[in-house]
Amino acid sequence: MSTRQVWSRAVASTGALLLFCFASTVASANNREDCYRDFQPSSGQPGKDVVWVPTNDALVDRMLRMAQVKPTDLVYDLGAGDGKIAIAAARDFGARSVGIEYNPEMVKLANCLVKAEGVAGKTKIIQGDIFETDFSNATVVTLYLLPELNLRLRPTILKMKPGTRVVSHSFLMDDWEPDERLSSDHGQAYFWVVPAQVEGNWTLRSADSKDAIDVRLEQTFQQVTGTAGETKRSLTKTSLRGDALEFSFDDNGTPVRVVARVNGDKMDAQVTRGGKTRKYVGTRSG
């Protein structure tokens, strides 16, 4: 073997070794320890509108279970910090997730942790203001903010698609009562389902158009009251969860039960009267 051949093989071997070492270094850079090398956040550090305090892992899991997160969901975490909730939604529940965080250093850290946890295909953390960034396509919204910030976000959340699930760590949304409450050794969480807007005057007509029921609905968030029928009897056993509306009333001594799905100014209803159930279509006139 010539000296040139030996030299060429030595160079090739050295190059391969260097390439292997470089690849190993890149791979090892994707662990959690390396993510914290450049930036180490501290609990209580100031942010744009709040101080950063991490949510403990046990409560993160409880919050996501409370929201019944599943692989078909798109979870938005508002004020994502180090991305813990968004990462858990993808890693533990199979959902797609987006975190919105104002601090660019936290965003960089969070995206590093996203890669380290192996969920880069499902999760991203974006730098932005939660009051300016569009999250209207979320099916689940999580937040750990202050009461006044929750209240500022409330109008935006209430305009989201009915059925959108919302979970808040520690803080409420003023007089919008939660659908569920969780209190544990790990902290408090509150859960809401965005209700459809059902207030107004409705007319429910049977499929054969031979019967019609006039209904007046009044609404405070997911709480519904009103009247129905010719004698305008008060509604009882009312329930509104997302777009699912139910109520009962007495029609001249006959109990009537209405179970409906609301879609804007229309609703598809099943009306049970005297033991018989028929299909009705409701339209809102004002």
PALUMGU-944750 format. One line per 3 residues: number of its first residue (from 1); their letters; for each residue x, y, z of N, C-alpha, C. Coordinates in Angstrom, 3 decimals, m for minus. Layout:
NUM = a = X Y Z X Y Z X Y Z ~ ... .
This chain:
1 = mst = 0.857 m1.194 0.000 0.000 0.000 0.000 0.885 1.233 0.000 ~ 0.567 2.198 m0.860 1.403 3.381 m0.962 1.179 4.306 0.217 ~ 2.139 5.208 0.401 2.020 6.194 1.484 0.789 7.069 1.284 .
4 = rqv = 0.487 7.390 0.006 m0.676 8.229 m0.286 m1.965 7.539 0.119 ~ m2.052 6.194 m0.141 m3.261 5.457 0.222 m3.453 5.423 1.733 ~ m2.340 5.191 2.464 m2.415 5.173 3.924 m2.886 6.516 4.445 .
7 = wsr = m2.326 7.585 3.886 m2.712 8.942 4.304 m4.179 9.219 4.014 ~ m4.652 8.790 2.850 m6.045 9.029 2.478 m6.990 8.306 3.422 ~ m6.631 7.055 3.780 m7.478 6.298 4.693 m7.475 6.918 6.085 .
10 = ava = m6.326 7.428 6.486 m6.223 8.057 7.803 m7.080 9.307 7.856 ~ m7.025 10.095 6.785 m7.834 11.313 6.727 m9.316 10.964 6.749 ~ m9.688 9.914 5.975 m11.093 9.507 5.917 m11.580 9.038 7.280 .
13 = stg = m10.742 8.261 7.962 m11.122 7.756 9.286 m11.268 8.887 10.281 ~ m10.310 9.833 10.212 m10.373 10.983 11.115 m11.611 11.815 10.851 ~ m11.931 11.993 9.557 m13.127 12.761 9.202 m14.387 12.097 9.705 .
16 = all = m14.431 10.765 9.557 m15.603 10.034 10.031 m15.743 10.156 11.534 ~ m14.581 10.085 12.233 m14.607 10.202 13.683 m15.090 11.585 14.107 ~ m14.593 12.630 13.428 m15.012 13.985 13.745 m16.507 14.178 13.476 .
19 = lfc = m16.973 13.584 12.356 m18.382 13.693 12.022 m19.237 13.005 13.074 ~ m18.781 11.825 13.537 m19.499 11.094 14.577 m19.548 11.903 15.863 ~ m18.385 12.495 16.231 m18.327 13.300 17.457 m19.251 14.509 17.364 .
22 = fas = m19.279 15.135 16.167 m20.138 16.304 15.970 m21.613 15.911 16.092 ~ m21.961 14.773 15.439 m23.346 14.303 15.496 m23.742 13.973 16.926 ~ m22.815 13.364 17.675 m23.103 13.023 19.062 m23.315 14.271 19.891 .
25 = tva = m22.519 15.320 19.607 m22.650 16.576 20.341 m24.000 17.224 20.071 ~ m24.415 17.208 18.767 m25.709 17.787 18.415 m26.832 17.032 19.098 ~ m26.725 15.681 19.090 m27.772 14.882 19.713 m27.847 15.154 21.205 .
28 = san = m26.683 15.261 21.851 m26.684 15.475 23.298 m27.157 16.876 23.657 ~ m27.096 17.790 22.674 m27.552 19.158 22.941 m29.066 19.223 23.078 ~ m29.738 18.118 22.730 m31.188 18.106 22.804 m31.703 17.503 24.105 .
31 = nre = m30.894 17.511 25.157 m31.427 17.059 26.441 m31.781 18.271 27.295 ~ m32.545 18.032 28.347 m33.067 19.119 29.158 m31.968 19.923 29.840 ~ m30.925 19.240 30.257 m29.823 19.943 30.940 m29.184 20.981 30.032 .
34 = dcy = m28.990 20.619 28.769 m28.399 21.573 27.828 m29.323 22.755 27.576 ~ m30.636 22.519 27.630 m31.588 23.606 27.400 m31.435 24.705 28.452 ~ m31.115 24.303 29.686 m31.004 25.273 30.775 m29.606 25.893 30.874 .
37 = rdf = m28.702 25.487 29.990 m27.325 25.975 30.073 m27.226 27.470 29.808 ~ m28.000 27.939 28.809 m27.911 29.354 28.433 m28.861 30.242 29.229 ~ m29.958 29.654 29.713 m30.949 30.468 30.421 m31.634 29.630 31.479 .
40 = qps = m31.565 30.077 32.718 m32.186 29.368 33.833 m33.230 30.285 34.465 ~ m34.527 30.068 34.174 m35.552 30.937 34.763 m35.695 30.682 36.259 ~ m36.181 31.662 36.966 m36.382 31.518 38.406 m37.818 31.856 38.755 .
43 = sgq = m38.406 31.067 39.641 m39.781 31.297 40.054 m39.927 32.689 40.660 ~ m40.926 33.427 40.184 m41.149 34.778 40.656 m40.528 35.846 39.793 ~ m39.808 35.444 38.731 m39.193 36.462 37.882 m40.274 37.257 37.163 .
46 = pgk = m40.076 38.574 36.983 m41.116 39.412 36.372 m41.291 39.118 34.894 ~ m42.545 39.229 34.436 m42.871 39.101 33.025 m43.586 40.348 32.559 ~ m44.301 40.242 31.427 m44.973 41.421 30.874 m46.101 41.893 31.796 .
49 = dvv = m46.985 40.964 32.173 m48.124 41.327 33.012 m48.168 40.546 34.319 ~ m47.374 39.495 34.406 m47.377 38.630 35.588 m45.948 38.225 35.910 ~ m45.757 37.664 37.097 m44.487 37.018 37.405 m44.611 35.557 37.010 .
52 = wvp = m43.478 34.930 36.691 m43.511 33.534 36.262 m43.396 32.622 37.471 ~ m44.382 31.772 37.626 m44.366 30.724 38.654 m44.767 29.430 37.964 ~ m43.911 28.420 37.944 m44.236 27.193 37.223 m45.369 26.414 37.885 .
55 = tnd = m46.191 25.778 37.073 m47.233 24.879 37.568 m46.615 23.513 37.811 ~ m46.886 22.922 38.985 m46.275 21.623 39.258 m46.860 20.543 38.352 ~ m46.079 19.500 38.124 m46.432 18.469 37.149 m47.761 17.792 37.464 .
58 = alv = m48.018 17.532 38.737 m49.252 16.835 39.106 m50.476 17.658 38.737 ~ m50.412 18.972 38.958 m51.554 19.820 38.633 m51.705 19.973 37.121 ~ m50.593 20.027 36.398 m50.663 20.067 34.935 m51.457 18.874 34.423 .
61 = drm = m51.133 17.695 34.941 m51.830 16.486 34.520 m53.310 16.559 34.870 ~ m53.642 17.030 36.074 m55.031 17.129 36.495 m55.798 18.129 35.630 ~ m55.145 19.246 35.290 m55.793 20.258 34.459 m56.132 19.699 33.077 .
64 = lrm = m55.193 18.991 32.482 m55.415 18.455 31.145 m56.451 17.336 31.157 ~ m56.484 16.575 32.239 m57.527 15.552 32.380 m58.893 16.215 32.605 ~ m58.889 17.282 33.357 m60.118 18.030 33.603 m60.721 18.516 32.278 .
67 = aqv = m59.853 18.917 31.357 m60.294 19.396 30.049 m60.547 18.259 29.063 ~ m60.327 17.017 29.511 m60.546 15.833 28.670 m59.783 15.946 27.346 ~ m58.507 16.341 27.454 m57.672 16.501 26.262 m57.462 15.150 25.592 .
70 = kpt = m57.564 15.151 24.274 m57.404 13.935 23.488 m56.591 14.241 22.233 ~ m56.168 13.210 21.491 m55.291 13.434 20.330 m55.870 14.344 19.253 ~ m57.183 14.461 19.188 m57.790 15.316 18.159 m57.814 16.790 18.549 .
73 = dlv = m57.366 17.122 19.761 m57.447 18.502 20.245 m56.265 19.351 19.795 ~ m56.534 20.663 19.753 m55.493 21.670 19.595 m55.517 22.527 20.861 ~ m54.474 22.396 21.665 m54.399 23.069 22.964 m53.553 24.327 22.829 .
76 = ydl = m54.077 25.450 23.301 m53.305 26.692 23.370 m53.070 27.018 24.837 ~ m51.808 27.196 25.212 m51.478 27.613 26.570 m51.090 29.088 26.525 ~ m51.836 29.913 27.242 m51.625 31.362 27.211 m50.695 31.760 28.351 .
79 = gag = m49.558 32.359 28.001 m48.513 32.634 28.973 m47.757 31.348 29.264 ~ m47.152 30.794 28.217 m46.657 29.409 28.268 m45.415 29.216 29.117 ~ m44.666 30.287 29.403 m43.460 30.123 30.207 m42.481 29.165 29.564 .
82 = dgk = m42.093 28.124 30.296 m41.133 27.150 29.764 m41.803 26.062 28.934 ~ m43.085 26.226 28.636 m43.775 25.296 27.745 m44.282 24.025 28.397 ~ m44.271 23.978 29.720 m44.596 22.733 30.428 m45.974 22.178 30.058 .
85 = iai = m46.996 23.020 30.050 m48.348 22.535 29.785 m48.491 22.106 28.325 ~ m47.968 22.906 27.403 m48.056 22.561 25.984 m47.323 21.246 25.709 ~ m46.165 21.065 26.324 m45.390 19.833 26.141 m46.158 18.637 26.684 .
88 = aaa = m46.731 18.777 27.879 m47.475 17.668 28.482 m48.696 17.295 27.650 ~ m49.362 18.297 27.063 m50.537 18.018 26.241 m50.176 17.120 25.061 ~ m49.013 17.363 24.464 m48.576 16.550 23.324 m47.974 15.224 23.769 .
91 = rdf = m47.094 15.280 24.760 m46.361 14.077 25.195 m47.277 13.051 25.869 ~ m48.162 13.524 26.744 m48.962 12.614 27.573 m50.374 12.367 27.046 ~ m50.868 13.269 26.169 m52.238 13.134 25.700 m52.347 13.051 24.179 .
94 = gar = m51.227 13.221 23.486 m51.214 13.075 22.037 m51.796 14.234 21.259 ~ m52.083 15.351 21.936 m52.698 16.499 21.269 m51.661 17.341 20.536 ~ m52.114 18.161 19.612 m51.281 19.239 19.083 m51.391 20.408 20.055 .
97 = svg = m50.322 21.178 20.177 m50.355 22.267 21.155 m49.489 23.429 20.722 ~ m49.911 24.612 21.172 m49.185 25.854 20.906 m49.111 26.635 22.210 ~ m47.936 27.106 22.554 m47.785 27.987 23.700 m47.509 29.402 23.222 .
100 = iey = m48.128 30.377 23.860 m47.875 31.783 23.545 m47.152 32.396 24.735 ~ m45.952 32.898 24.500 m45.119 33.451 25.568 m44.487 34.755 25.096 ~ m44.494 35.762 25.962 m43.993 37.084 25.577 m42.473 37.182 25.669 .
103 = npe = m41.868 36.556 26.670 m40.433 36.654 26.927 m39.652 35.817 25.911 ~ m38.844 36.438 25.044 m38.138 35.668 24.005 m37.146 34.656 24.570 ~ m36.550 34.932 25.732 m35.644 33.957 26.335 m36.407 32.717 26.786 .
106 = mvk = m37.598 32.918 27.324 m38.427 31.785 27.717 m38.885 30.996 26.488 ~ m39.186 31.703 25.415 m39.594 31.037 24.178 m38.475 30.131 23.673 ~ m37.235 30.644 23.680 m36.089 29.854 23.237 m35.909 28.625 24.119 .
109 = lan = m36.005 28.817 25.427 m35.889 27.695 26.354 m36.999 26.683 26.110 ~ m38.232 27.166 25.983 m39.372 26.268 25.815 m39.248 25.441 24.546 ~ m38.819 26.047 23.453 m38.680 25.300 22.206 m37.540 24.289 22.281 .
112 = clv = m36.508 24.604 23.053 m35.445 23.629 23.293 m36.003 22.433 24.058 ~ m36.827 22.701 25.065 m37.430 21.622 25.847 m38.422 20.816 25.008 ~ m39.097 21.476 24.081 m39.985 20.774 23.163 m39.213 19.706 22.392 .
115 = kae = m38.031 20.077 21.878 m37.195 19.124 21.150 m36.665 18.037 22.073 ~ m36.256 18.443 23.270 m35.705 17.476 24.220 m36.738 16.424 24.605 ~ m38.012 16.820 24.650 m39.076 15.889 25.025 m39.618 15.111 23.825 .
118 = gva = m39.082 15.389 22.635 m39.461 14.625 21.451 m40.836 14.926 20.905 ~ m41.343 16.147 21.131 m42.687 16.486 20.655 m42.667 17.644 19.657 ~ m41.527 17.855 19.011 m41.411 18.984 18.078 m42.405 18.887 16.924 .
121 = gkt = m42.834 17.683 16.579 m43.804 17.526 15.502 m45.213 17.914 15.888 ~ m45.473 18.042 17.190 m46.813 18.349 17.666 m46.920 19.676 18.406 ~ m45.779 20.207 18.860 m45.801 21.364 19.762 m44.886 22.470 19.265 .
124 = kii = m45.314 23.708 19.454 m44.444 24.846 19.205 m44.789 25.939 20.203 ~ m43.783 26.705 20.572 m43.968 27.858 21.452 m43.644 29.099 20.633 ~ m44.580 30.021 20.581 m44.382 31.219 19.770 m44.254 32.436 20.672 .
127 = qgd = m43.484 33.411 20.201 m43.322 34.652 20.939 m44.455 35.582 20.534 ~ m45.207 36.054 21.523 m46.310 36.938 21.198 m47.046 37.410 22.430 ~ m47.949 38.348 22.215 m48.795 38.906 23.254 m50.129 38.157 23.226 .
130 = ife = m50.556 37.623 24.361 m51.786 36.833 24.389 m53.017 37.659 24.039 ~ m52.934 38.985 24.144 m54.068 39.841 23.820 m54.071 40.246 22.347 ~ m53.018 39.889 21.628 m52.933 40.234 20.216 m52.829 39.013 19.312 .
133 = tdf = m52.453 37.868 19.858 m52.269 36.650 19.074 m53.592 35.899 18.938 ~ m53.870 35.444 17.719 m55.118 34.730 17.451 m55.016 33.276 17.922 ~ m55.900 32.874 18.818 m55.952 31.472 19.247 m57.377 30.928 19.086 .
136 = sna = m58.126 31.511 18.156 m59.543 31.188 18.006 m59.797 29.763 17.524 ~ m58.775 29.105 16.951 m58.980 27.736 16.469 m58.680 26.688 17.530 ~ m58.361 27.108 18.739 m58.100 26.159 19.827 m59.376 25.410 20.188 .
139 = tvv = m59.217 24.146 20.570 m60.332 23.406 21.154 m60.214 23.378 22.671 ~ m58.993 23.619 23.173 m58.739 23.702 24.610 m57.825 24.893 24.867 ~ m58.147 25.688 25.881 m57.313 26.820 26.281 m56.921 26.619 27.745 .
142 = tly = m55.626 26.732 28.033 m55.149 26.673 29.411 m54.475 27.990 29.754 ~ m54.573 28.378 31.039 m53.975 29.636 31.443 m53.648 29.624 32.933 ~ m52.582 30.357 33.258 m52.202 30.589 34.649 m51.801 32.048 34.718 .
145 = llp = m52.832 32.899 34.824 m52.630 34.340 34.793 m53.179 34.931 36.088 ~ m53.471 36.214 36.085 m54.083 36.867 37.241 m55.566 37.111 36.958 ~ m56.386 37.315 37.992 m57.825 37.502 37.773 m58.150 38.620 36.790 .
148 = eln = m57.421 39.736 36.870 m57.721 40.849 35.972 m57.379 40.522 34.522 ~ m56.375 39.666 34.314 m56.023 39.255 32.955 m57.045 38.251 32.432 ~ m57.479 37.343 33.287 m58.559 36.428 32.901 m59.792 37.210 32.462 .
151 = lrl = m60.101 38.259 33.204 m61.282 39.061 32.891 m61.115 39.786 31.558 ~ m59.904 40.261 31.267 m59.643 40.909 29.979 m59.768 39.925 28.819 ~ m59.394 38.676 29.073 m59.468 37.655 28.032 m60.882 37.106 27.847 .
154 = rpt = m61.713 37.277 28.846 m63.032 36.638 28.852 m63.868 36.943 27.610 ~ m63.963 38.204 27.155 m64.772 38.457 25.957 m64.270 37.687 24.731 ~ m62.964 37.577 24.605 m62.396 36.828 23.477 m62.735 35.352 23.594 .
157 = ilk = m62.621 34.802 24.797 m62.905 33.387 25.007 m64.378 33.084 24.757 ~ m65.268 33.982 25.194 m66.697 33.745 25.028 m67.136 33.808 23.563 ~ m66.304 34.393 22.698 m66.613 34.430 21.265 m66.082 33.204 20.534 .
160 = mkp = m65.370 32.339 21.241 m64.824 31.145 20.613 m65.932 30.146 20.318 ~ m65.597 29.114 19.561 m66.580 28.112 19.172 m67.203 27.477 20.408 ~ m68.541 27.402 20.466 m69.178 26.730 21.598 m68.628 25.316 21.781 .
163 = gtr = m68.368 24.965 23.021 m67.770 23.669 23.315 m66.283 23.741 23.578 ~ m65.651 24.887 23.267 m64.242 25.062 23.592 m64.061 24.923 25.099 ~ m63.044 24.166 25.509 m62.818 23.906 26.935 m61.695 24.802 27.459 .
166 = vvs = m61.897 25.342 28.645 m60.973 26.311 29.226 m60.623 25.878 30.647 ~ m59.334 25.846 30.959 m58.900 25.510 32.313 m57.948 26.586 32.809 ~ m58.223 27.090 34.007 m57.377 28.115 34.627 m56.793 27.591 35.933 .
169 = hsf = m55.503 27.767 36.074 m54.828 27.455 37.337 m55.025 28.631 38.288 ~ m55.616 28.357 39.440 m55.711 29.270 40.587 m56.770 30.356 40.506 ~ m57.034 30.904 39.319 m57.847 32.119 39.269 m59.111 31.957 38.425 .
172 = lmd = m60.165 32.656 38.889 m61.480 32.612 38.257 m61.614 33.678 37.169 ~ m62.831 33.787 36.624 m63.136 34.797 35.607 m64.303 35.656 36.082 ~ m64.106 36.269 37.243 m65.102 37.152 37.831 m66.422 36.407 38.015 .
175 = dwe = m67.542 36.928 37.468 m68.842 36.327 37.733 m69.214 35.209 36.757 ~ m68.311 34.822 35.869 m68.549 33.642 35.032 m68.189 32.417 35.864 ~ m69.203 31.795 36.445 m68.986 30.658 37.323 m68.442 29.462 36.545 .
178 = pde = m67.457 28.753 37.083 m66.923 27.595 36.379 m67.909 26.431 36.373 ~ m67.772 25.571 35.378 m68.576 24.354 35.329 m68.065 23.317 36.323 ~ m66.760 23.348 36.577 m66.161 22.416 37.529 m65.051 23.123 38.291 .
181 = rls = m64.814 22.664 39.514 m63.731 23.177 40.350 m62.895 22.004 40.839 ~ m61.597 22.243 40.935 m60.683 21.232 41.461 m59.830 21.857 42.551 ~ m59.822 21.234 43.709 m58.954 21.674 44.800 m58.183 20.463 45.293 .
184 = sdh = m56.857 20.560 45.305 m56.018 19.441 45.716 m54.796 19.974 46.445 ~ m53.972 19.073 46.907 m52.728 19.468 47.564 m51.794 20.193 46.606 ~ m52.034 20.013 45.314 m51.152 20.602 44.300 m51.633 21.969 43.827 .
187 = gqa = m52.847 22.381 44.229 m53.356 23.680 43.827 m54.799 23.600 43.379 ~ m55.311 24.743 42.912 m56.690 24.836 42.459 m56.737 25.022 40.941 ~ m57.799 24.496 40.351 m58.028 24.693 38.924 m59.523 24.833 38.688 .
190 = yfw = m59.861 25.576 37.633 m61.262 25.848 37.313 m61.496 25.568 35.833 ~ m62.673 25.011 35.544 m62.962 24.531 34.195 m64.271 25.128 33.682 ~ m64.235 25.609 32.442 m65.423 26.141 31.772 m65.575 25.501 30.390 .
193 = vvp = m66.796 25.422 29.946 m67.087 25.100 28.547 m67.728 26.337 27.931 ~ m67.165 26.831 26.839 m67.715 28.030 26.197 m69.138 27.734 25.729 ~ m70.119 28.525 26.204 m71.514 28.249 25.835 m71.904 28.902 24.514 .
196 = aqv = m72.835 28.259 23.829 m73.439 28.902 22.662 m74.241 30.115 23.120 ~ m74.399 31.075 22.222 m75.220 32.250 22.521 m76.660 31.927 22.112 ~ m77.512 31.709 23.116 m78.869 31.218 22.826 m79.961 32.233 23.156 .
199 = egn = m79.612 33.350 23.758 m80.648 34.298 24.180 m81.449 34.816 22.993 ~ m82.759 34.940 23.186 m83.610 35.488 22.140 m84.938 34.764 22.045 ~ m85.698 35.149 21.033 m87.008 34.535 20.768 m86.846 33.463 19.696 .
202 = wtl = m87.288 32.262 20.014 m87.151 31.125 19.114 m88.535 30.551 18.789 ~ m88.634 30.019 17.584 m89.802 29.234 17.204 m89.336 27.857 16.772 ~ m89.823 26.830 17.461 m89.500 25.448 17.131 m90.664 24.853 16.342 .
205 = rsa = m90.377 24.359 15.133 m91.431 23.791 14.293 m91.151 22.311 14.066 ~ m92.209 21.530 14.120 m92.079 20.091 13.876 m91.710 19.847 12.418 ~ m91.162 18.666 12.160 m90.705 18.345 10.800 m91.847 18.404 9.787 .
208 = dsk = m93.064 18.092 10.237 m94.208 18.149 9.319 m94.902 19.512 9.335 ~ m94.327 20.468 10.089 m94.838 21.848 10.176 m96.239 21.944 10.770 ~ m96.718 20.877 11.418 m98.053 20.905 12.000 m98.063 21.456 13.426 .
211 = dai = m96.888 21.611 14.013 m96.835 22.097 15.394 m95.695 23.094 15.531 ~ m95.909 24.094 16.373 m94.875 25.094 16.620 m94.868 25.450 18.097 ~ m93.684 25.692 18.614 m93.524 26.061 20.020 m92.720 27.351 20.074 .
214 = dvr = m93.278 28.354 20.704 m92.556 29.613 20.895 m91.793 29.554 22.215 ~ m90.532 29.957 22.145 m89.652 29.894 23.314 m88.921 31.218 23.452 ~ m88.884 31.731 24.658 m88.088 32.921 24.969 m86.966 32.503 25.906 .
217 = leq = m85.717 32.696 25.476 m84.568 32.304 26.281 m83.803 33.535 26.756 ~ m83.438 33.514 28.017 m82.561 34.527 28.600 m81.315 33.821 29.128 ~ m80.179 34.483 29.033 m78.907 33.798 29.281 m77.936 34.648 30.060 .
220 = tfq = m77.289 34.043 31.042 m76.126 34.610 31.707 m75.037 33.544 31.664 ~ m74.136 33.693 30.711 m73.112 32.679 30.453 m73.791 31.334 30.169 ~ m73.520 30.281 30.964 m74.129 28.976 30.704 m75.447 28.766 31.461 .
223 = qvt = m75.891 29.793 32.170 m77.146 29.710 32.901 m78.282 30.241 32.017 ~ m79.332 29.429 31.865 m80.428 29.785 30.963 m81.758 29.750 31.713 ~ m82.565 30.780 31.501 m83.941 30.812 31.995 m84.834 31.200 30.814 .
226 = gta = m86.165 31.197 31.056 m87.052 31.625 29.987 m88.443 31.057 30.124 ~ m89.192 31.157 29.045 m90.565 30.680 29.002 m90.798 29.962 27.684 ~ m91.878 29.129 27.661 m92.204 28.401 26.433 m93.693 28.093 26.403 .
229 = get = m94.206 27.872 25.189 m95.599 27.475 25.009 m96.550 28.645 24.943 ~ m97.817 28.329 24.653 m98.838 29.367 24.499 m99.047 30.154 25.787 ~ m98.909 29.473 26.917 m99.138 30.140 28.202 m97.850 30.669 28.822 .
232 = krs = m96.773 30.598 28.054 m95.475 31.133 28.491 m95.096 30.605 29.883 ~ m95.067 29.293 30.000 m94.699 28.674 31.257 m93.184 28.734 31.447 ~ m92.748 28.920 32.680 m91.316 29.029 32.988 m90.599 27.720 32.686 .
235 = ltk = m89.384 27.849 32.179 m88.575 26.669 31.885 m88.017 26.079 33.175 ~ m87.889 24.761 33.191 m87.271 24.063 34.314 m86.209 23.107 33.770 ~ m85.379 22.621 34.675 m84.344 21.634 34.328 m83.540 22.081 33.111 .
238 = tsl = m83.131 23.344 33.123 m82.370 23.893 31.994 m80.892 23.514 32.110 ~ m80.271 23.321 30.958 m78.845 23.003 30.908 m78.287 23.500 29.588 ~ m77.134 24.166 29.646 m76.430 24.603 28.445 m74.954 24.276 28.621 .
241 = rgd = m74.460 23.364 27.801 m73.045 22.992 27.840 m72.529 22.998 26.407 ~ m71.755 24.015 26.082 m71.332 24.176 24.700 m72.533 24.505 23.842 ~ m72.763 23.677 22.793 m73.923 23.905 21.924 m75.096 23.013 22.290 .
244 = ale = m74.979 22.269 23.397 m76.033 21.347 23.817 m76.973 22.033 24.812 ~ m78.210 22.215 24.394 m79.219 22.910 25.201 m80.344 21.950 25.562 ~ m80.765 21.983 26.821 m81.903 21.183 27.268 m82.783 22.023 28.184 .
247 = fsf = m84.082 21.805 28.092 m84.999 22.450 29.026 m86.336 21.719 29.007 ~ m87.121 21.965 30.049 m88.463 21.381 30.160 m89.465 22.484 30.466 ~ m90.726 22.200 30.181 m91.800 23.104 30.587 m93.096 22.308 30.614 .
250 = ddn = m94.104 22.890 31.239 m95.407 22.248 31.361 m96.362 22.873 30.352 ~ m96.930 22.029 29.500 m97.855 22.512 28.476 m99.263 22.019 28.795 ~ m100.021 22.857 29.530 m101.385 22.508 29.926 m101.450 21.146 30.613 .
253 = gtp = m100.544 20.942 31.549 m100.536 19.716 32.323 m99.714 18.599 31.724 ~ m99.184 18.782 30.522 m98.358 17.756 29.876 m96.897 18.191 29.920 ~ m96.024 17.380 30.513 m94.607 17.752 30.552 m93.975 17.648 29.163 .
256 = vrv = m93.174 18.645 28.835 m92.477 18.681 27.546 m90.979 18.810 27.820 ~ m90.196 17.983 27.154 m88.736 18.033 27.293 m88.120 18.305 25.931 ~ m87.217 19.311 25.866 m86.545 19.689 24.630 m85.049 19.454 24.785 .
259 = var = m84.484 18.702 23.851 m83.041 18.454 23.805 m82.557 18.917 22.436 ~ m81.645 19.895 22.413 m81.306 20.529 21.138 m79.807 20.782 21.002 ~ m79.397 20.927 19.744 m78.068 21.400 19.392 m78.221 22.738 18.689 .
262 = vng = m77.492 23.735 19.195 m77.632 25.090 18.677 m76.496 25.395 17.707 ~ m76.847 25.965 16.574 m75.852 26.378 15.583 m76.232 27.764 15.079 ~ m75.681 28.780 15.729 m76.011 30.152 15.362 m77.461 30.465 15.665 .
265 = dkm = m78.232 30.828 14.632 m79.641 31.185 14.801 m80.575 30.015 14.518 ~ m80.015 28.804 14.496 m80.839 27.619 14.284 m80.532 26.579 15.349 ~ m81.508 25.712 15.590 m81.263 24.574 16.470 m82.025 23.362 15.963 .
268 = daq = m81.401 22.209 16.080 m82.055 20.937 15.789 m82.463 20.330 17.117 ~ m83.748 20.025 17.261 m84.267 19.625 18.563 m85.034 18.309 18.490 ~ m84.998 17.606 19.613 m85.858 16.453 19.848 m86.824 16.874 20.955 .
271 = vtr = m88.108 16.856 20.641 m89.119 17.286 21.599 m89.925 16.067 22.050 ~ m89.913 15.824 23.342 m90.658 14.698 23.912 m91.880 15.221 24.661 ~ m93.041 14.757 24.212 m94.309 15.199 24.810 m95.218 13.968 24.910 .
274 = ggk = m95.696 13.730 26.128 m96.587 12.592 26.313 m95.960 11.264 25.944 ~ m94.663 11.135 26.173 m93.973 9.875 25.894 m93.553 9.690 24.459 ~ m93.895 10.626 23.566 m93.505 10.534 22.158 m92.482 11.614 21.824 .
277 = trk = m91.462 11.224 21.058 m90.383 12.147 20.681 m90.439 12.440 19.194 ~ m90.384 13.725 18.840 m90.426 14.142 17.435 m89.308 15.151 17.177 ~ m88.930 15.248 15.911 m87.891 16.191 15.517 m88.511 17.573 15.253 .
280 = yvg = m87.801 18.578 15.732 m88.194 19.971 15.491 m86.958 20.749 15.026 ~ m87.236 21.825 14.298 m86.165 22.751 13.883 m86.499 24.124 14.431 ~ m85.557 24.718 15.155 m85.793 26.027 15.739 m85.068 27.124 15.004 .
283 = trs = m85.700 28.286 14.896 m85.076 29.467 14.311 m85.255 30.636 15.283 ~ m84.230 31.475 15.324 m84.263 32.642 16.216 m84.692 33.870 15.429 ~ m85.651 34.593 15.982 m86.164 35.788 15.294 m85.675 37.073 15.922 .
286 = g = m85.054 36.989 17.090 m84.540 38.200 17.701 m84.293 38.022 19.172 .
